[in-house]
């Protein structure tokens, strides 16, 4: 196995459909500008409540990508 060096960034994704969707949205958006994404870690989960119902899920993730 080759040794790798990684950089971390923290981003927040959101979705009306759930935390899984929020993670997927965050990774998809990050992938537009960040190359070599290898992993993510959920750091925080929260949501937005409107009229007594969950309106959006928000998930803060750390994204790890290889530095070449």
mmCIF file as Biopython writes it, N, C-alpha, C and O atoms, coordinates in Angstrom:
data_model
#
loop_
_atom_site.group_PDB
_atom_site.id
_atom_site.type_symbol
_atom_site.label_atom_id
_atom_site.label_alt_id
_atom_site.label_comp_id
_atom_site.label_asym_id
_atom_site.label_entity_id
_atom_site.label_seq_id
_atom_site.pdbx_PDB_ins_code
_atom_site.Cartn_x
_atom_site.Cartn_y
_atom_site.Cartn_z
_atom_site.occupancy
_atom_site.B_iso_or_equiv
_atom_site.auth_seq_id
_atom_site.auth_asym_id
_atom_site.pdbx_PDB_model_num
ATOM 1   N N  . UNK A ? 1  ? 0.835   -1.183 0.000  1.0 0.0 1  A 1 
ATOM 2   C CA . UNK A ? 1  ? 0.000   0.000  0.000  1.0 0.0 1  A 1 
ATOM 3   C C  . UNK A ? 1  ? 0.880   1.246  0.000  1.0 0.0 1  A 1 
ATOM 4   O O  . UNK A ? 1  ? 1.873   1.321  0.723  1.0 0.0 1  A 1 
ATOM 5   N N  . UNK A ? 2  ? 0.507   2.197  -0.803 1.0 0.0 2  A 1 
ATOM 6   C CA . UNK A ? 2  ? 1.254   3.442  -0.905 1.0 0.0 2  A 1 
ATOM 7   C C  . UNK A ? 2  ? 0.853   4.381  0.223  1.0 0.0 2  A 1 
ATOM 8   O O  . UNK A ? 2  ? -0.315  4.443  0.607  1.0 0.0 2  A 1 
ATOM 9   N N  . UNK A ? 3  ? 1.834   5.112  0.753  1.0 0.0 3  A 1 
ATOM 10  C CA . UNK A ? 3  ? 1.539   6.115  1.776  1.0 0.0 3  A 1 
ATOM 11  C C  . UNK A ? 3  ? 0.837   7.303  1.128  1.0 0.0 3  A 1 
ATOM 12  O O  . UNK A ? 3  ? 1.169   7.687  0.006  1.0 0.0 3  A 1 
ATOM 13  N N  . UNK A ? 4  ? -0.122  7.879  1.825  1.0 0.0 4  A 1 
ATOM 14  C CA . UNK A ? 4  ? -0.868  9.026  1.315  1.0 0.0 4  A 1 
ATOM 15  C C  . UNK A ? 4  ? -0.836  10.155 2.329  1.0 0.0 4  A 1 
ATOM 16  O O  . UNK A ? 4  ? -0.674  9.929  3.528  1.0 0.0 4  A 1 
ATOM 17  N N  . UNK A ? 5  ? -0.992  11.368 1.833  1.0 0.0 5  A 1 
ATOM 18  C CA . UNK A ? 5  ? -1.177  12.541 2.665  1.0 0.0 5  A 1 
ATOM 19  C C  . UNK A ? 5  ? -2.548  13.102 2.329  1.0 0.0 5  A 1 
ATOM 20  O O  . UNK A ? 5  ? -2.922  13.189 1.159  1.0 0.0 5  A 1 
ATOM 21  N N  . UNK A ? 6  ? -3.302  13.483 3.364  1.0 0.0 6  A 1 
ATOM 22  C CA . UNK A ? 6  ? -4.664  13.968 3.174  1.0 0.0 6  A 1 
ATOM 23  C C  . UNK A ? 6  ? -4.818  15.392 3.680  1.0 0.0 6  A 1 
ATOM 24  O O  . UNK A ? 6  ? -4.105  15.833 4.581  1.0 0.0 6  A 1 
ATOM 25  N N  . UNK A ? 7  ? -5.751  16.089 3.088  1.0 0.0 7  A 1 
ATOM 26  C CA . UNK A ? 7  ? -6.184  17.393 3.576  1.0 0.0 7  A 1 
ATOM 27  C C  . UNK A ? 7  ? -7.639  17.235 3.989  1.0 0.0 7  A 1 
ATOM 28  O O  . UNK A ? 7  ? -8.383  16.462 3.384  1.0 0.0 7  A 1 
ATOM 29  N N  . UNK A ? 8  ? -8.041  17.969 5.021  1.0 0.0 8  A 1 
ATOM 30  C CA . UNK A ? 8  ? -9.420  17.939 5.506  1.0 0.0 8  A 1 
ATOM 31  C C  . UNK A ? 8  ? -10.099 19.279 5.278  1.0 0.0 8  A 1 
ATOM 32  O O  . UNK A ? 8  ? -9.486  20.336 5.425  1.0 0.0 8  A 1 
ATOM 33  N N  . UNK A ? 9  ? -11.369 19.216 4.918  1.0 0.0 9  A 1 
ATOM 34  C CA . UNK A ? 9  ? -12.209 20.409 4.885  1.0 0.0 9  A 1 
ATOM 35  C C  . UNK A ? 9  ? -13.519 20.058 5.574  1.0 0.0 9  A 1 
ATOM 36  O O  . UNK A ? 9  ? -13.964 18.912 5.521  1.0 0.0 9  A 1 
ATOM 37  N N  . UNK A ? 10 ? -14.133 21.032 6.213  1.0 0.0 10 A 1 
ATOM 38  C CA . UNK A ? 10 ? -15.443 20.845 6.826  1.0 0.0 10 A 1 
ATOM 39  C C  . UNK A ? 10 ? -16.477 21.562 5.972  1.0 0.0 10 A 1 
ATOM 40  O O  . UNK A ? 10 ? -16.303 22.723 5.603  1.0 0.0 10 A 1 
ATOM 41  N N  . UNK A ? 11 ? -17.553 20.853 5.665  1.0 0.0 11 A 1 
ATOM 42  C CA . UNK A ? 11 ? -18.636 21.442 4.890  1.0 0.0 11 A 1 
ATOM 43  C C  . UNK A ? 11 ? -19.962 21.017 5.503  1.0 0.0 11 A 1 
ATOM 44  O O  . UNK A ? 11 ? -20.029 20.033 6.241  1.0 0.0 11 A 1 
ATOM 45  N N  . UNK A ? 12 ? -21.009 21.761 5.193  1.0 0.0 12 A 1 
ATOM 46  C CA . UNK A ? 12 ? -22.350 21.451 5.680  1.0 0.0 12 A 1 
ATOM 47  C C  . UNK A ? 12 ? -23.255 21.219 4.483  1.0 0.0 12 A 1 
ATOM 48  O O  . UNK A ? 12 ? -23.354 22.063 3.592  1.0 0.0 12 A 1 
ATOM 49  N N  . UNK A ? 13 ? -23.911 20.071 4.470  1.0 0.0 13 A 1 
ATOM 50  C CA . UNK A ? 13 ? -24.887 19.767 3.439  1.0 0.0 13 A 1 
ATOM 51  C C  . UNK A ? 13 ? -26.276 19.793 4.043  1.0 0.0 13 A 1 
ATOM 52  O O  . UNK A ? 13 ? -26.438 19.588 5.246  1.0 0.0 13 A 1 
ATOM 53  N N  . UNK A ? 14 ? -27.282 20.044 3.212  1.0 0.0 14 A 1 
ATOM 54  C CA . UNK A ? 14 ? -28.652 20.051 3.717  1.0 0.0 14 A 1 
ATOM 55  C C  . UNK A ? 14 ? -29.564 19.330 2.736  1.0 0.0 14 A 1 
ATOM 56  O O  . UNK A ? 14 ? -29.269 19.216 1.546  1.0 0.0 14 A 1 
ATOM 57  N N  . UNK A ? 15 ? -30.683 18.846 3.273  1.0 0.0 15 A 1 
ATOM 58  C CA . UNK A ? 15 ? -31.677 18.157 2.456  1.0 0.0 15 A 1 
ATOM 59  C C  . UNK A ? 15 ? -32.994 18.120 3.202  1.0 0.0 15 A 1 
ATOM 60  O O  . UNK A ? 15 ? -33.020 17.975 4.425  1.0 0.0 15 A 1 
ATOM 61  N N  . UNK A ? 16 ? -34.073 18.249 2.478  1.0 0.0 16 A 1 
ATOM 62  C CA . UNK A ? 16 ? -35.401 18.107 3.074  1.0 0.0 16 A 1 
ATOM 63  C C  . UNK A ? 16 ? -35.753 16.641 3.272  1.0 0.0 16 A 1 
ATOM 64  O O  . UNK A ? 16 ? -36.710 16.325 3.979  1.0 0.0 16 A 1 
ATOM 65  N N  . UNK A ? 17 ? -34.994 15.741 2.656  1.0 0.0 17 A 1 
ATOM 66  C CA . UNK A ? 17 ? -35.323 14.312 2.659  1.0 0.0 17 A 1 
ATOM 67  C C  . UNK A ? 17 ? -34.643 13.498 3.747  1.0 0.0 17 A 1 
ATOM 68  O O  . UNK A ? 17 ? -34.989 12.332 3.936  1.0 0.0 17 A 1 
ATOM 69  N N  . UNK A ? 18 ? -33.684 14.074 4.472  1.0 0.0 18 A 1 
ATOM 70  C CA . UNK A ? 18 ? -33.040 13.331 5.549  1.0 0.0 18 A 1 
ATOM 71  C C  . UNK A ? 18 ? -31.547 13.575 5.603  1.0 0.0 18 A 1 
ATOM 72  O O  . UNK A ? 18 ? -30.975 14.232 4.733  1.0 0.0 18 A 1 
ATOM 73  N N  . UNK A ? 19 ? -30.922 13.036 6.640  1.0 0.0 19 A 1 
ATOM 74  C CA . UNK A ? 19 ? -29.489 13.250 6.836  1.0 0.0 19 A 1 
ATOM 75  C C  . UNK A ? 19 ? -28.666 12.551 5.757  1.0 0.0 19 A 1 
ATOM 76  O O  . UNK A ? 19 ? -27.616 13.055 5.358  1.0 0.0 19 A 1 
ATOM 77  N N  . UNK A ? 20 ? -29.131 11.401 5.281  1.0 0.0 20 A 1 
ATOM 78  C CA . UNK A ? 20 ? -28.423 10.700 4.208  1.0 0.0 20 A 1 
ATOM 79  C C  . UNK A ? 20 ? -28.367 11.574 2.956  1.0 0.0 20 A 1 
ATOM 80  O O  . UNK A ? 20 ? -27.326 11.672 2.306  1.0 0.0 20 A 1 
ATOM 81  N N  . UNK A ? 21 ? -29.479 12.202 2.625  1.0 0.0 21 A 1 
ATOM 82  C CA . UNK A ? 21 ? -29.516 13.104 1.482  1.0 0.0 21 A 1 
ATOM 83  C C  . UNK A ? 21 ? -28.624 14.307 1.673  1.0 0.0 21 A 1 
ATOM 84  O O  . UNK A ? 21 ? -28.004 14.777 0.719  1.0 0.0 21 A 1 
ATOM 85  N N  . UNK A ? 22 ? -28.548 14.818 2.900  1.0 0.0 22 A 1 
ATOM 86  C CA . UNK A ? 22 ? -27.685 15.961 3.198  1.0 0.0 22 A 1 
ATOM 87  C C  . UNK A ? 22 ? -26.214 15.600 2.987  1.0 0.0 22 A 1 
ATOM 88  O O  . UNK A ? 22 ? -25.446 16.399 2.451  1.0 0.0 22 A 1 
ATOM 89  N N  . UNK A ? 23 ? -25.825 14.398 3.409  1.0 0.0 23 A 1 
ATOM 90  C CA . UNK A ? 23 ? -24.444 13.928 3.204  1.0 0.0 23 A 1 
ATOM 91  C C  . UNK A ? 23 ? -24.164 13.792 1.716  1.0 0.0 23 A 1 
ATOM 92  O O  . UNK A ? 23 ? -23.131 14.251 1.228  1.0 0.0 23 A 1 
ATOM 93  N N  . UNK A ? 24 ? -25.077 13.164 1.003  1.0 0.0 24 A 1 
ATOM 94  C CA . UNK A ? 24 ? -24.884 12.961 -0.442 1.0 0.0 24 A 1 
ATOM 95  C C  . UNK A ? 24 ? -24.794 14.294 -1.185 1.0 0.0 24 A 1 
ATOM 96  O O  . UNK A ? 24 ? -23.980 14.439 -2.096 1.0 0.0 24 A 1 
ATOM 97  N N  . UNK A ? 25 ? -25.620 15.264 -0.804 1.0 0.0 25 A 1 
ATOM 98  C CA . UNK A ? 25 ? -25.569 16.589 -1.433 1.0 0.0 25 A 1 
ATOM 99  C C  . UNK A ? 25 ? -24.229 17.270 -1.177 1.0 0.0 25 A 1 
ATOM 100 O O  . UNK A ? 25 ? -23.647 17.878 -2.075 1.0 0.0 25 A 1 
ATOM 101 N N  . UNK A ? 26 ? -23.747 17.159 0.063  1.0 0.0 26 A 1 
ATOM 102 C CA . UNK A ? 26 ? -22.465 17.782 0.411  1.0 0.0 26 A 1 
ATOM 103 C C  . UNK A ? 26 ? -21.310 17.166 -0.368 1.0 0.0 26 A 1 
ATOM 104 O O  . UNK A ? 26 ? -20.455 17.885 -0.885 1.0 0.0 26 A 1 
ATOM 105 N N  . UNK A ? 27 ? -21.281 15.840 -0.455 1.0 0.0 27 A 1 
ATOM 106 C CA . UNK A ? 27 ? -20.208 15.149 -1.176 1.0 0.0 27 A 1 
ATOM 107 C C  . UNK A ? 27 ? -20.273 15.470 -2.664 1.0 0.0 27 A 1 
ATOM 108 O O  . UNK A ? 27 ? -19.243 15.702 -3.296 1.0 0.0 27 A 1 
ATOM 109 N N  . UNK A ? 28 ? -21.478 15.484 -3.224 1.0 0.0 28 A 1 
ATOM 110 C CA . UNK A ? 28 ? -21.629 15.782 -4.649 1.0 0.0 28 A 1 
ATOM 111 C C  . UNK A ? 28 ? -21.140 17.196 -4.971 1.0 0.0 28 A 1 
ATOM 112 O O  . UNK A ? 28 ? -20.440 17.403 -5.962 1.0 0.0 28 A 1 
ATOM 113 N N  . UNK A ? 29 ? -21.506 18.153 -4.142 1.0 0.0 29 A 1 
ATOM 114 C CA . UNK A ? 29 ? -21.088 19.533 -4.384 1.0 0.0 29 A 1 
ATOM 115 C C  . UNK A ? 29 ? -19.582 19.684 -4.199 1.0 0.0 29 A 1 
ATOM 116 O O  . UNK A ? 29 ? -18.918 20.347 -4.996 1.0 0.0 29 A 1 
ATOM 117 N N  . UNK A ? 30 ? -19.040 19.065 -3.141 1.0 0.0 30 A 1 
ATOM 118 C CA . UNK A ? 30 ? -17.595 19.144 -2.903 1.0 0.0 30 A 1 
ATOM 119 C C  . UNK A ? 30 ? -16.823 18.514 -4.062 1.0 0.0 30 A 1 
ATOM 120 O O  . UNK A ? 30 ? -15.756 18.996 -4.442 1.0 0.0 30 A 1 
ATOM 121 N N  . UNK A ? 31 ? -17.372 17.436 -4.616 1.0 0.0 31 A 1 
ATOM 122 C CA . UNK A ? 31 ? -16.717 16.743 -5.717 1.0 0.0 31 A 1 
ATOM 123 C C  . UNK A ? 31 ? -16.616 17.564 -6.991 1.0 0.0 31 A 1 
ATOM 124 O O  . UNK A ? 31 ? -15.855 17.211 -7.891 1.0 0.0 31 A 1 
ATOM 125 N N  . UNK A ? 32 ? -17.372 18.654 -7.084 1.0 0.0 32 A 1 
ATOM 126 C CA . UNK A ? 32 ? -17.271 19.526 -8.253 1.0 0.0 32 A 1 
ATOM 127 C C  . UNK A ? 32 ? -15.955 20.290 -8.297 1.0 0.0 32 A 1 
ATOM 128 O O  . UNK A ? 32 ? -15.483 20.654 -9.374 1.0 0.0 32 A 1 
ATOM 129 N N  . UNK A ? 33 ? -15.358 20.535 -7.128 1.0 0.0 33 A 1 
ATOM 130 C CA . UNK A ? 33 ? -14.111 21.299 -7.083 1.0 0.0 33 A 1 
ATOM 131 C C  . UNK A ? 33 ? -12.966 20.585 -6.381 1.0 0.0 33 A 1 
ATOM 132 O O  . UNK A ? 33 ? -11.807 20.962 -6.555 1.0 0.0 33 A 1 
ATOM 133 N N  . UNK A ? 34 ? -13.269 19.563 -5.593 1.0 0.0 34 A 1 
ATOM 134 C CA . UNK A ? 34 ? -12.225 18.833 -4.860 1.0 0.0 34 A 1 
ATOM 135 C C  . UNK A ? 34 ? -12.029 17.476 -5.517 1.0 0.0 34 A 1 
ATOM 136 O O  . UNK A ? 34 ? -12.979 16.710 -5.681 1.0 0.0 34 A 1 
ATOM 137 N N  . UNK A ? 35 ? -10.810 17.189 -5.885 1.0 0.0 35 A 1 
ATOM 138 C CA . UNK A ? 35 ? -10.484 15.899 -6.512 1.0 0.0 35 A 1 
ATOM 139 C C  . UNK A ? 35 ? -9.914  14.946 -5.469 1.0 0.0 35 A 1 
ATOM 140 O O  . UNK A ? 35 ? -9.441  15.377 -4.417 1.0 0.0 35 A 1 
ATOM 141 N N  . UNK A ? 36 ? -9.960  13.668 -5.758 1.0 0.0 36 A 1 
ATOM 142 C CA . UNK A ? 36 ? -9.378  12.609 -4.924 1.0 0.0 36 A 1 
ATOM 143 C C  . UNK A ? 36 ? -10.033 12.488 -3.552 1.0 0.0 36 A 1 
ATOM 144 O O  . UNK A ? 36 ? -9.349  12.179 -2.576 1.0 0.0 36 A 1 
ATOM 145 N N  . UNK A ? 37 ? -11.345 12.723 -3.453 1.0 0.0 37 A 1 
ATOM 146 C CA . UNK A ? 37 ? -12.040 12.520 -2.177 1.0 0.0 37 A 1 
ATOM 147 C C  . UNK A ? 37 ? -12.042 11.027 -1.873 1.0 0.0 37 A 1 
ATOM 148 O O  . UNK A ? 37 ? -12.455 10.215 -2.700 1.0 0.0 37 A 1 
ATOM 149 N N  . UNK A ? 38 ? -11.579 10.678 -0.686 1.0 0.0 38 A 1 
ATOM 150 C CA . UNK A ? 38 ? -11.503 9.274  -0.291 1.0 0.0 38 A 1 
ATOM 151 C C  . UNK A ? 38 ? -12.437 8.906  0.848  1.0 0.0 38 A 1 
ATOM 152 O O  . UNK A ? 38 ? -12.833 7.746  0.958  1.0 0.0 38 A 1 
ATOM 153 N N  . UNK A ? 39 ? -12.800 9.855  1.697  1.0 0.0 39 A 1 
ATOM 154 C CA . UNK A ? 39 ? -13.632 9.507  2.854  1.0 0.0 39 A 1 
ATOM 155 C C  . UNK A ? 39 ? -14.310 10.743 3.423  1.0 0.0 39 A 1 
ATOM 156 O O  . UNK A ? 39 ? -13.967 11.878 3.092  1.0 0.0 39 A 1 
ATOM 157 N N  . UNK A ? 40 ? -15.287 10.485 4.293  1.0 0.0 40 A 1 
ATOM 158 C CA . UNK A ? 40 ? -15.945 11.559 5.026  1.0 0.0 40 A 1 
ATOM 159 C C  . UNK A ? 40 ? -16.262 11.077 6.430  1.0 0.0 40 A 1 
ATOM 160 O O  . UNK A ? 40 ? -16.339 9.876  6.689  1.0 0.0 40 A 1 
ATOM 161 N N  . UNK A ? 41 ? -16.446 12.031 7.331  1.0 0.0 41 A 1 
ATOM 162 C CA . UNK A ? 41 ? -16.809 11.742 8.720  1.0 0.0 41 A 1 
ATOM 163 C C  . UNK A ? 41 ? -17.918 12.708 9.128  1.0 0.0 41 A 1 
ATOM 164 O O  . UNK A ? 41 ? -17.773 13.921 8.977  1.0 0.0 41 A 1 
ATOM 165 N N  . UNK A ? 42 ? -19.018 12.177 9.639  1.0 0.0 42 A 1 
ATOM 166 C CA . UNK A ? 42 ? -20.094 13.040 10.126 1.0 0.0 42 A 1 
ATOM 167 C C  . UNK A ? 42 ? -19.673 13.611 11.474 1.0 0.0 42 A 1 
ATOM 168 O O  . UNK A ? 42 ? -19.364 12.865 12.404 1.0 0.0 42 A 1 
ATOM 169 N N  . UNK A ? 43 ? -19.664 14.944 11.574 1.0 0.0 43 A 1 
ATOM 170 C CA . UNK A ? 43 ? -19.233 15.627 12.780 1.0 0.0 43 A 1 
ATOM 171 C C  . UNK A ? 43 ? -20.433 16.101 13.594 1.0 0.0 43 A 1 
ATOM 172 O O  . UNK A ? 43 ? -20.415 16.046 14.824 1.0 0.0 43 A 1 
ATOM 173 N N  . UNK A ? 44 ? -21.469 16.563 12.910 1.0 0.0 44 A 1 
ATOM 174 C CA . UNK A ? 44 ? -22.605 17.156 13.601 1.0 0.0 44 A 1 
ATOM 175 C C  . UNK A ? 44 ? -23.857 16.993 12.746 1.0 0.0 44 A 1 
ATOM 176 O O  . UNK A ? 44 ? -23.802 17.091 11.520 1.0 0.0 44 A 1 
ATOM 177 N N  . UNK A ? 45 ? -24.969 16.748 13.398 1.0 0.0 45 A 1 
ATOM 178 C CA . UNK A ? 45 ? -26.253 16.674 12.710 1.0 0.0 45 A 1 
ATOM 179 C C  . UNK A ? 45 ? -27.219 17.622 13.404 1.0 0.0 45 A 1 
ATOM 180 O O  . UNK A ? 45 ? -27.324 17.639 14.630 1.0 0.0 45 A 1 
ATOM 181 N N  . UNK A ? 46 ? -27.914 18.401 12.611 1.0 0.0 46 A 1 
ATOM 182 C CA . UNK A ? 46 ? -28.904 19.320 13.159 1.0 0.0 46 A 1 
ATOM 183 C C  . UNK A ? 46 ? -29.997 19.501 12.112 1.0 0.0 46 A 1 
ATOM 184 O O  . UNK A ? 46 ? -29.911 18.951 11.014 1.0 0.0 46 A 1 
ATOM 185 N N  . UNK A ? 47 ? -31.007 20.262 12.451 1.0 0.0 47 A 1 
ATOM 186 C CA . UNK A ? 47 ? -32.086 20.479 11.505 1.0 0.0 47 A 1 
ATOM 187 C C  . UNK A ? 47 ? -32.776 21.807 11.706 1.0 0.0 47 A 1 
ATOM 188 O O  . UNK A ? 47 ? -32.564 22.513 12.692 1.0 0.0 47 A 1 
ATOM 189 N N  . UNK A ? 48 ? -33.593 22.112 10.753 1.0 0.0 48 A 1 
ATOM 190 C CA . UNK A ? 48 ? -34.374 23.344 10.766 1.0 0.0 48 A 1 
ATOM 191 C C  . UNK A ? 48 ? -35.837 22.949 10.931 1.0 0.0 48 A 1 
ATOM 192 O O  . UNK A ? 48 ? -36.356 22.140 10.161 1.0 0.0 48 A 1 
ATOM 193 N N  . UNK A ? 49 ? -36.501 23.519 11.936 1.0 0.0 49 A 1 
ATOM 194 C CA . UNK A ? 49 ? -37.905 23.219 12.213 1.0 0.0 49 A 1 
ATOM 195 C C  . UNK A ? 49 ? -38.745 24.419 11.803 1.0 0.0 49 A 1 
ATOM 196 O O  . UNK A ? 49 ? -38.442 25.561 12.146 1.0 0.0 49 A 1 
ATOM 197 N N  . UNK A ? 50 ? -39.804 24.130 11.062 1.0 0.0 50 A 1 
ATOM 198 C CA . UNK A ? 50 ? -40.707 25.188 10.615 1.0 0.0 50 A 1 
ATOM 199 C C  . UNK A ? 50 ? -42.142 24.717 10.831 1.0 0.0 50 A 1 
ATOM 200 O O  . UNK A ? 50 ? -42.525 23.640 10.374 1.0 0.0 50 A 1 
ATOM 201 N N  . UNK A ? 51 ? -42.921 25.519 11.520 1.0 0.0 51 A 1 
ATOM 202 C CA . UNK A ? 51 ? -44.319 25.182 11.823 1.0 0.0 51 A 1 
ATOM 203 C C  . UNK A ? 51 ? -44.446 23.827 12.529 1.0 0.0 51 A 1 
ATOM 204 O O  . UNK A ? 51 ? -45.379 23.066 12.272 1.0 0.0 51 A 1 
ATOM 205 N N  . UNK A ? 52 ? -43.491 23.541 13.422 1.0 0.0 52 A 1 
ATOM 206 C CA . UNK A ? 52 ? -43.536 22.315 14.207 1.0 0.0 52 A 1 
ATOM 207 C C  . UNK A ? 52 ? -43.123 21.051 13.470 1.0 0.0 52 A 1 
ATOM 208 O O  . UNK A ? 52 ? -43.255 19.951 14.006 1.0 0.0 52 A 1 
ATOM 209 N N  . UNK A ? 53 ? -42.624 21.196 12.244 1.0 0.0 53 A 1 
ATOM 210 C CA . UNK A ? 53 ? -42.194 20.032 11.447 1.0 0.0 53 A 1 
ATOM 211 C C  . UNK A ? 53 ? -40.766 20.239 10.970 1.0 0.0 53 A 1 
ATOM 212 O O  . UNK A ? 53 ? -40.299 21.368 10.828 1.0 0.0 53 A 1 
ATOM 213 N N  . UNK A ? 54 ? -40.087 19.133 10.727 1.0 0.0 54 A 1 
ATOM 214 C CA . UNK A ? 54 ? -38.719 19.211 10.215 1.0 0.0 54 A 1 
ATOM 215 C C  . UNK A ? 54 ? -38.771 19.700 8.777  1.0 0.0 54 A 1 
ATOM 216 O O  . UNK A ? 54 ? -39.411 19.086 7.923  1.0 0.0 54 A 1 
ATOM 217 N N  . UNK A ? 55 ? -38.091 20.813 8.517  1.0 0.0 55 A 1 
ATOM 218 C CA . UNK A ? 55 ? -38.055 21.381 7.174  1.0 0.0 55 A 1 
ATOM 219 C C  . UNK A ? 55 ? -36.799 20.943 6.415  1.0 0.0 55 A 1 
ATOM 220 O O  . UNK A ? 55 ? -36.865 20.638 5.225  1.0 0.0 55 A 1 
ATOM 221 N N  . UNK A ? 56 ? -35.656 20.913 7.108  1.0 0.0 56 A 1 
ATOM 222 C CA . UNK A ? 56 ? -34.393 20.506 6.498  1.0 0.0 56 A 1 
ATOM 223 C C  . UNK A ? 56 ? -33.507 19.812 7.516  1.0 0.0 56 A 1 
ATOM 224 O O  . UNK A ? 56 ? -33.525 20.141 8.702  1.0 0.0 56 A 1 
ATOM 225 N N  . UNK A ? 57 ? -32.745 18.862 7.046  1.0 0.0 57 A 1 
ATOM 226 C CA . UNK A ? 57 ? -31.691 18.240 7.827  1.0 0.0 57 A 1 
ATOM 227 C C  . UNK A ? 57 ? -30.389 18.882 7.401  1.0 0.0 57 A 1 
ATOM 228 O O  . UNK A ? 57 ? -30.176 19.121 6.212  1.0 0.0 57 A 1 
ATOM 229 N N  . UNK A ? 58 ? -29.514 19.165 8.355  1.0 0.0 58 A 1 
ATOM 230 C CA . UNK A ? 58 ? -28.209 19.749 8.080  1.0 0.0 58 A 1 
ATOM 231 C C  . UNK A ? 58 ? -27.155 18.862 8.713  1.0 0.0 58 A 1 
ATOM 232 O O  . UNK A ? 58 ? -27.260 18.504 9.887  1.0 0.0 58 A 1 
ATOM 233 N N  . UNK A ? 59 ? -26.136 18.505 7.936  1.0 0.0 59 A 1 
ATOM 234 C CA . UNK A ? 59 ? -25.086 17.621 8.419  1.0 0.0 59 A 1 
ATOM 235 C C  . UNK A ? 59 ? -23.736 18.253 8.137  1.0 0.0 59 A 1 
ATOM 236 O O  . UNK A ? 59 ? -23.413 18.560 6.989  1.0 0.0 59 A 1 
ATOM 237 N N  . UNK A ? 60 ? -22.936 18.450 9.199  1.0 0.0 60 A 1 
ATOM 238 C CA . UNK A ? 60 ? -21.562 18.914 9.014  1.0 0.0 60 A 1 
ATOM 239 C C  . UNK A ? 60 ? -20.677 17.686 8.875  1.0 0.0 60 A 1 
ATOM 240 O O  . UNK A ? 60 ? -20.725 16.771 9.696  1.0 0.0 60 A 1 
ATOM 241 N N  . UNK A ? 61 ? -19.869 17.683 7.825  1.0 0.0 61 A 1 
ATOM 242 C CA . UNK A ? 61 ? -18.963 16.561 7.606  1.0 0.0 61 A 1 
ATOM 243 C C  . UNK A ? 61 ? -17.544 17.068 7.397  1.0 0.0 61 A 1 
ATOM 244 O O  . UNK A ? 61 ? -17.321 18.188 6.937  1.0 0.0 61 A 1 
ATOM 245 N N  . UNK A ? 62 ? -16.604 16.219 7.745  1.0 0.0 62 A 1 
ATOM 246 C CA . UNK A ? 62 ? -15.211 16.430 7.368  1.0 0.0 62 A 1 
ATOM 247 C C  . UNK A ? 62 ? -14.987 15.571 6.135  1.0 0.0 62 A 1 
ATOM 248 O O  . UNK A ? 62 ? -15.361 14.399 6.107  1.0 0.0 62 A 1 
ATOM 249 N N  . UNK A ? 63 ? -14.378 16.158 5.122  1.0 0.0 63 A 1 
ATOM 250 C CA . UNK A ? 63 ? -14.086 15.455 3.890  1.0 0.0 63 A 1 
ATOM 251 C C  . UNK A ? 63 ? -12.574 15.320 3.775  1.0 0.0 63 A 1 
ATOM 252 O O  . UNK A ? 63 ? -11.846 16.307 3.886  1.0 0.0 63 A 1 
ATOM 253 N N  . UNK A ? 64 ? -12.109 14.106 3.554  1.0 0.0 64 A 1 
ATOM 254 C CA . UNK A ? 64 ? -10.680 13.858 3.392  1.0 0.0 64 A 1 
ATOM 255 C C  . UNK A ? 64 ? -10.354 13.571 1.946  1.0 0.0 64 A 1 
ATOM 256 O O  . UNK A ? 64 ? -10.986 12.725 1.312  1.0 0.0 64 A 1 
ATOM 257 N N  . UNK A ? 65 ? -9.357  14.284 1.418  1.0 0.0 65 A 1 
ATOM 258 C CA . UNK A ? 65 ? -8.941  14.023 0.047  1.0 0.0 65 A 1 
ATOM 259 C C  . UNK A ? 65 ? -7.421  13.973 -0.035 1.0 0.0 65 A 1 
ATOM 260 O O  . UNK A ? 65 ? -6.713  14.657 0.705  1.0 0.0 65 A 1 
ATOM 261 N N  . UNK A ? 66 ? -6.943  13.146 -0.955 1.0 0.0 66 A 1 
ATOM 262 C CA . UNK A ? 66 ? -5.512  12.938 -1.117 1.0 0.0 66 A 1 
ATOM 263 C C  . UNK A ? 66 ? -4.840  14.154 -1.733 1.0 0.0 66 A 1 
ATOM 264 O O  . UNK A ? 66 ? -5.337  14.737 -2.697 1.0 0.0 66 A 1 
ATOM 265 N N  . UNK A ? 67 ? -3.715  14.521 -1.167 1.0 0.0 67 A 1 
ATOM 266 C CA . UNK A ? 67 ? -2.880  15.570 -1.723 1.0 0.0 67 A 1 
ATOM 267 C C  . UNK A ? 67 ? -1.781  14.890 -2.520 1.0 0.0 67 A 1 
ATOM 268 O O  . UNK A ? 67 ? -1.042  14.063 -1.986 1.0 0.0 67 A 1 
ATOM 269 N N  . UNK A ? 68 ? -1.672  15.230 -3.775 1.0 0.0 68 A 1 
ATOM 270 C CA . UNK A ? 68 ? -0.650  14.594 -4.638 1.0 0.0 68 A 1 
ATOM 271 C C  . UNK A ? 68 ? 0.661   15.309 -4.580 1.0 0.0 68 A 1 
ATOM 272 O O  . UNK A ? 68 ? 1.616   14.903 -5.243 1.0 0.0 68 A 1 
#
